[in-house]
Amino acid sequence: MSAPATPAARRLAAVRERIAAAARAAGRDPASVALLAVSKTWPADDVRTLVALGQTAFGENRAQELTGKAAALADLPIEWHFVGQLQRNKAAAVARTGAVVHSVDRLPLARALSRAGEETGHPVGVFLQVDLGGAAGELAERGGADPADVPALADDVAALPGVRLRGLMAVAPRGEEPGPAFVRLAALAERLRADHPEAAEVSAGMSADLEEAVAAGATLVRVGTALFGPRPLASPGVTPVTGAPPRSPEEV
């Protein structure tokens, strides 16, 4: 008699089934949509648990947390992704982990990643982040390049020797239905593929809106809450890498 599924196994299976169902509803092969587990704020042990269940792609949004987890989990076959806003002075550290960067929205950042890729001898995979708009205000702004600027930015990024342009990334606007925004992203992605056939990926959709993203053509969905549960509030008492007390406030 097999052992009952763990909560982590049930959550992973449920997310995979949501992706597969959304793909089938859109007339797509479920295998054409990959799952990125966004493990930000969660301890390295939780990443280990999902790796043991067959999930190998994980995303972080802070450079320090990414580098710490990559070191702590170096024995595992993990494909790391960086999904947060990235400062140029952190580009080299992120590149050394081998992470794919989803948030390139300006040429200076792409150049910094290219230099790092040349230094390591491994081109950095990058997505261009697109601003899909939304209501004005601090909580509504998601970041990214203006859609009108994306074709020229893509040309410049694709010409850099130390990066590999993989496609586009976006987050749905707050306070709006996500479907129309993802359709706009899909149209921009189609134009990008016409100019750069190798940049065929679309990183879009999260726990609450992955179905709409898959319907619009997303090839990679970024899921955190549905896999790990509600994110814990930031605490000065533990680190997300080890789950142990930090050595200094800067490590929180």
N, C-alpha and C positions, 0 to 999 in steps of 0.2 A: 504494500500500500504506500503510495507516494505521500510525502510530507505536504501539509497544507501550504499554499503560497503565502509568502511573507507580504506585509503591506507594500514594501518597495516593489516586489514582483507584480503585485496586482496593479499598482499605479502605472508601472512601465507598460504592462500589457494593455491597460485601458487607453493610454496615450497612443500606443502603436495602432490599436484598433480604430481610434478616432481618425488618425492619419489615413489609414487604409480605406476607411469608409468614405472619407472626404475625397480621396483620389478616385475611388470607383464611381462616386456620384458625379465627378467631373469628367468621366470617361478616360481617366488616366491610369497607368500602371502604378499601384502602390509603391513599387520598388523605386519609382522615380522621385520619391520624396524622402529625404533623409531627416533624421531626428537629431537635434543638437540639445543636449541636456545642459541647461544653464544652472551651474552649481554655485554661483556667487552666494556668499555668506554661509554656505554649508560646509561642514568639516570634510577633510579629506577622506575620512572613513565612510562617509555617505557616498562619495564618488567610488570608492572601492566596491561598495555594495552593488552599485549599478553596473560596474565593469564586470563583476562576477555573473551578472545576469545577461551580459552580452552587449551592453551599451558602451561604446568606445569614444564617442565625440562629446566633448564637454566645453562649455563656454564660461568665461570669467569676464568681469567688467572693471577690475582694478589690477593694475600692473603688479603691485606687491602681492596680492592674493594669488594671481596667476603664477608668478615665479615661485612662490612658496609651495603651492600645491604641486607644480610640475616637479620640483625637487623631491617633495615628500612621496610622490607617486611615480618616480622615475622607473620603477620596476614593472610598471604596467604599460600595455600598448595603447596609450591614450592619444587621440588627436585633439590638441588644444585649439580653442578659438578665443579670440579677444573681441568682446561685443560692446565694450564701453567706449567713452570718449578717451582718446589717447593723446597725451602731450608728447611733443617731439623729443623731449629729454628722456622719455621712457621707451622710445621706439626700439632702441638697441636691446634693452632688457627683454622686451616682449618678443622680439625677433629671435633671440637666442633660445627661447623655449620651443621654437618651431611653430608657434601659433599662427593661425590664419586670422587676419585682422579685418573685421567687418565694418569698421567705422572711419574709413578714409574719406574725408570730405573736403580736403584742400591739398594742393600740390606740395607745399613744404613738408607736410607729414609724410606724403608718399615718397618724397625724396629722402627723408630721414630713414624710412623703412628700407628703401632701395640700398642706401649706403650700408645699412646693417646686413641686408641680405648678401651683398657682395662680400662683406667681411667674413660672414659665416660660411660662404660658399653655397648657401641654400636660399634661392629666391623666396621671398615672403609672399604667400598667397593673400590677396586683398580683395575686399568688396568695396565699392563706392557707396557710401551712405547717402540716401536721397531724402530731402525734406519734403514730406507729403502734405505739408500745410496743417491747417487746423485753426482753432480759435486762438486769438492772441492771448498772451499771458505766460507767466513763468512755468506754470504747470502744464501748459498745452504744447510748448515747444519741445520737439523731439530731437532736433539737431539734424545735420546733414546738409548736403549741397543743394542749391536751387536746381530744380529739374532742368531749367534752361541752360545751366552751366555744365550739366553732366556730360554731354557728348564731347566737348572740348577737354574737360578734365580727364575723361577716359582716354582720349588720344594721347595726352601728356603722360598719364600714368602707364599706359601700355608700352610707351617708348623707354621707360626706365629699365635698366639692366638687372636690378636686384629685386624686382617684384614680379608677380604673375597676377594679372587681372582676372578674377574669377567671375565677377558679375556685380549685381546690385543688392543692397540691403536697405530696408526701411522699416519704420515702426508706424503703425496706424495712428492717425491723429486722435487726440483725446476728444471726447464729446461728440464724435461723429460715428456713423456706421462705417466699419472698416472696409466693406466690400468695394465701394467706389474708389477709395484710395488705393487699394491693391490693384484694381483694374488700371489706374493711371500708372502705377509702377510697372505693370506688365507691358503696357504700351512702350514705356521707356526702355524696358529690358529688350523688347523686340528690336528697337532701333539700335541698341548697343550691340546686339548679336549680329546685326547686318554689317556693322563696322568692324567688330571684333568677335568673330565666331567662337573663339576660345572662351569668351566671357559669357557663358551660357547659364550661370547659376543665378537664382533669386532667393535671397535669405529674407523671409518674411513670415509673420504669423507667430503668435505666442499662445499661452494657455487658453486665453479667452477668445481668440479669433483665428485659430489655425485653420478652421474649416474654410473661412472666407479666403484666406491666403492660398490654400491649396487649390481652391476653385479658380483662382486668378493665375495659377501657374507657379507658385512657389516650389522650389526644389529642395529647400531646407527650412525647417521650422525650428524656432528657438523656444524651448519649453522649460520652465523652472517650477512654478508653483504646482502644476498638475503632477509633477514627478516627485517633488520633495516635500510638498505641503506649504502652508503659509510661511513666509520668510520670518525668522525671528527678528525682533528689534535689535538694533546694534547694542552691544553690551561691552563695557570696558573689562569684563571679566574673562572672556575667552577669545581665542583666535579661530578663524574659520579653517585654518590649515590643520591644526592639531586638536582643537577642542580644549586646549589647555590654557591656563592663565598666560597672558603675554608678558614679555620681559620688560616692555616699556610702552607708554601710551602711543608712541608712533607706530607700534606694530598692530594696533587694533584695526 
